Amino acid sequence: MRTITINGQPHSIDLPDDAPLLWAVRDHLGLTGTKFGCGMALCGACTMHLDGQPIRSCVTPISAADGKKITTIEGLSADKTGQALQAAWEEFGVPQCGYCQAGQLMSATALLHSNPHPTEADIDGAMSGNICRCGTYTRIRAAIQHVAKSGAAGAKPGAKPGAGKAAAKRSAQ
């Protein structure tokens, strides 16, 4: 039995050390916003944050989460940058099928936390591991640039929860 911290809440989980974090979160904790895409860390649908860094949870063993803070798409509503990105996603009409959007938002949030004023090349580099089968890459880039220019980029987690839950809720479906 281990305790892991997800979205600021401790959870006890009894799984083997090599169990993928994705399955612990989805199947054992019921947080289904993070999606399974490829199982090989190639598509980005399973992106979560581990101590603020984007990781592919489909290949990350649960043992890697010991003593670390995990943030999923459900926890993004407590993050000012995440809130701003979720609003921009809606404003710019980014989602189509929506399947990749949780991973896209998690990668974009990590980018803007580490680089509040990214160039197009920075955005392309940070987002290159996230595949969108609907091809909304130009809208994703525009939404990220909009948040960066708005001054909301780089805001650290801990914002007042509530805003931006619509995008996370839609992604969880």
Buried (B, 14 or more C-beta within 10 A) or exposed (E): EBEBBBBEEEBEBEBEEEBBBBBBBBEBBEBBBBBBBBBEBEBBBBBBBBEBEBBBBBBBBBBBBEEBBBBBBBBBBBBBBBBBBBBBBBEBEBBBEBBBBBBBBBBBBBBBBBBBEBEEEBBEEBBEBBBBEBEBBEBBBBBBBBBBEEEBBBBEBEBEBEBBBEBBEBBBE
